[in-house]
Amino acid sequence: MKEKIGGLIALLLALMFAVALGAYDTSSAATANQNVTVSVAESISIAVDSPVDFGNQSAGGTYESPSYNIRNTGNVKIDLYVQTNDTDFRPTTPNTEDTIPIAGNYKIWSNVTGSFEQLSTSLLKIYDNMPKASQGSGTPFTWTTKQELTIPSFTEDGTYVITLIYTAVKHNRPP
């Protein structure tokens, strides 16, 4: 009788194992798709070589600055604008009273027009649709430009300064 019960238990275990294997059907499968999104933040960033030095020049002449670079270090195409912080170059030399007015005297090379354009205290677009930095390497797009300055005749000797303010905005957006 013990042999029959042992055989019955073995048969019962074998049947349970077979039923369990039958319930686990490896031929059927299910798939599902998942959309994954990411938003990359806009980064508007520029770098400008500074300072620009026209060097020692004579009154009564027109001079070009050394060439210098402006780099788009951001991740969007930009439009580039420039303006001065004042209407005149101001002297830094003590006891110097003259100024150098920018009106008619101070210009910057423009990518937009391909020529020198008059600078002022108002925004002037000098580059339209400047490419962004390279994906992966982050190498900035670099544009080389220059300025032009006419020093009025009989301008007092000394050192004169002005500040240029560059403004970058996403391409086709207002400044």
Backbone torsions as a table, in degrees:
resi	resn	phi	psi	omega
1	MET	NA	-36.8	178.4
2	LYS	-63.4	-35.1	179.5
3	GLU	-66.5	-38.1	179.6
4	LYS	-67.6	-42.3	179.8
5	ILE	-65.7	-41.9	178.3
6	GLY	-63.1	-42.4	179.2
7	GLY	-67.1	-37.9	179.3
8	LEU	-65.9	-42.0	178.3
9	ILE	-64.6	-42.5	179.1
10	ALA	-63.2	-41.3	178.2
11	LEU	-65.6	-41.5	179.4
12	LEU	-62.6	-43.5	177.9
13	LEU	-64.4	-39.6	179.3
14	ALA	-65.2	-40.5	178.1
15	LEU	-66.3	-41.6	178.9
16	MET	-63.1	-39.4	179.5
17	PHE	-66.4	-41.5	180.0
18	ALA	-65.6	-40.7	178.5
19	VAL	-65.4	-41.1	179.5
20	ALA	-63.6	-41.8	178.1
21	LEU	-66.2	-38.5	178.9
22	GLY	-65.7	-32.8	179.9
23	ALA	-73.4	-25.0	-179.9
24	TYR	-94.0	89.2	-175.8
25	ASP	-90.7	109.2	-177.7
26	THR	-81.0	-10.1	-178.6
27	SER	-82.2	-15.1	179.5
28	SER	-101.7	143.2	179.6
29	ALA	-149.3	163.3	177.7
30	ALA	-131.8	147.4	175.9
31	THR	-127.1	156.1	176.5
32	ALA	-144.8	145.3	177.1
33	ASN	-101.4	145.5	178.1
34	GLN	-131.5	122.5	174.9
35	ASN	-84.4	132.2	-179.6
36	VAL	-120.0	128.8	-180.0
37	THR	-123.5	156.0	174.3
38	VAL	-145.2	142.7	176.0
39	SER	-110.0	129.0	179.2
40	VAL	-99.4	125.4	-178.2
41	ALA	-68.6	143.2	175.9
42	GLU	-71.0	133.8	178.0
43	SER	-129.9	108.2	177.5
44	ILE	-102.4	119.9	-175.1
45	SER	-152.0	134.8	176.8
46	ILE	-133.0	158.3	174.9
47	ALA	-134.2	139.9	-177.3
48	VAL	-128.9	132.8	173.4
49	ASP	-62.7	133.3	-178.1
50	SER	-149.4	145.8	-0.5
51	PRO	-86.1	168.4	170.8
52	VAL	-103.7	127.7	-175.8
53	ASP	-123.4	116.0	177.0
54	PHE	-72.8	-12.0	-179.7
55	GLY	79.7	-168.3	178.4
56	ASN	-82.8	118.8	-177.3
57	GLN	-129.3	162.5	-179.6
58	SER	-94.5	146.3	174.1
59	ALA	-63.3	146.1	177.2
60	GLY	89.5	11.4	-179.8
61	GLY	-125.3	166.5	176.1
62	THR	-115.4	132.1	-171.7
63	TYR	-134.1	147.7	173.0
64	GLU	-99.9	142.7	175.5
65	SER	-74.1	164.2	167.7
66	PRO	-62.1	151.1	176.1
67	SER	-65.9	148.1	177.9
68	TYR	-144.8	164.8	-173.9
69	ASN	-107.5	144.3	168.7
70	ILE	-122.2	128.6	-175.4
71	ARG	-117.7	134.9	171.1
72	ASN	-89.4	106.0	-178.1
73	THR	-101.1	9.7	-179.3
74	GLY	-96.5	-174.1	-177.0
75	ASN	-109.7	19.0	176.2
76	VAL	-133.0	152.6	172.6
77	LYS	-69.3	141.7	-174.5
78	ILE	-129.4	160.7	164.3
79	ASP	-106.9	136.3	-174.0
80	LEU	-112.3	131.1	179.6
81	TYR	-122.4	158.4	177.1
82	VAL	-143.5	151.1	174.2
83	GLN	-153.7	161.8	176.9
84	THR	-94.7	160.0	177.8
85	ASN	-88.6	-4.3	-174.9
86	ASP	-155.0	167.1	178.5
87	THR	-89.6	-6.4	-178.3
88	ASP	-143.3	151.8	162.4
89	PHE	-71.2	132.2	-178.8
90	ARG	-105.9	143.7	-179.7
91	PRO	-74.3	143.2	172.1
92	THR	-108.1	-8.0	179.2
93	THR	-79.4	128.1	179.5
94	PRO	-57.0	145.4	177.3
95	ASN	64.0	20.2	175.2
96	THR	-100.4	127.0	-175.2
97	GLU	-105.4	-22.8	-178.6
98	ASP	-67.9	159.2	168.6
99	THR	-128.8	168.4	173.3
100	ILE	-115.4	104.8	-179.8
101	PRO	-62.8	141.8	179.8
102	ILE	-82.5	-28.0	-178.5
103	ALA	-58.1	117.2	179.8
104	GLY	79.2	-7.9	-174.2
105	ASN	-116.1	-18.3	-169.6
106	TYR	-129.6	120.8	-175.8
107	LYS	-135.0	163.2	177.0
108	ILE	-133.6	145.5	177.5
109	TRP	-70.5	131.5	-176.7
110	SER	-111.7	131.0	173.0
111	ASN	-71.3	-26.1	-177.1
112	VAL	-68.5	-44.2	-176.0
113	THR	-104.9	-17.9	-177.2
114	GLY	73.7	25.8	179.3
115	SER	-152.4	174.3	175.6
116	PHE	-73.5	136.3	179.1
117	GLU	-122.5	145.6	-177.7
118	GLN	-65.7	129.1	174.5
119	LEU	-86.9	151.9	176.6
120	SER	-156.0	-173.8	177.3
121	THR	-80.9	-2.2	175.6
122	SER	-97.4	153.9	179.7
123	LEU	-65.0	134.6	176.9
124	LEU	-123.6	124.1	178.4
125	LYS	-76.3	122.5	-179.0
126	ILE	-116.0	-11.2	175.0
127	TYR	-148.1	128.2	179.3
128	ASP	-108.6	121.3	175.5
129	ASN	66.6	51.7	176.8
130	MET	-68.5	128.4	-179.5
131	PRO	-60.2	155.3	179.2
132	LYS	-81.1	171.4	174.1
133	ALA	-62.5	152.3	-178.1
134	SER	-66.3	134.8	176.6
135	GLN	-64.7	141.7	178.4
136	GLY	88.6	-70.8	-176.4
137	SER	-75.6	-27.8	-177.3
138	GLY	74.3	11.6	178.8
139	THR	-62.5	121.0	-177.0
140	PRO	-70.5	151.1	170.3
141	PHE	-75.0	132.6	-176.6
142	THR	-119.0	131.7	176.7
143	TRP	-120.3	133.4	180.0
144	THR	-103.3	131.6	-178.9
145	THR	-138.5	-177.2	178.4
146	LYS	-157.0	168.6	-180.0
147	GLN	-120.0	164.8	177.3
148	GLU	-133.5	134.8	-177.7
149	LEU	-133.4	129.3	170.9
150	THR	-102.5	123.9	178.6
151	ILE	-97.4	117.6	-178.3
152	PRO	-57.5	148.3	177.0
153	SER	-56.2	144.9	175.9
154	PHE	64.6	22.5	173.6
155	THR	-66.4	132.6	-178.3
156	GLU	-60.2	144.0	179.6
157	ASP	-64.0	151.1	179.6
158	GLY	146.3	-177.1	179.0
159	THR	-106.9	134.1	-177.4
160	TYR	-124.4	142.8	-178.8
161	VAL	-134.2	155.6	172.3
162	ILE	-151.2	159.3	178.7
163	THR	-114.4	132.7	171.4
164	LEU	-97.3	137.8	179.3
165	ILE	-115.3	116.4	179.9
166	TYR	-97.0	136.5	179.6
167	THR	-126.3	126.0	177.3
168	ALA	-110.4	133.8	175.6
169	VAL	-130.9	155.0	176.4
170	LYS	-57.1	139.8	-176.4
171	HIS	-50.0	134.5	179.1
172	ASN	66.8	20.5	173.3
173	ARG	-108.9	148.5	179.0
174	PRO	-71.9	148.1	178.5
175	PRO	-72.7	NA	NA
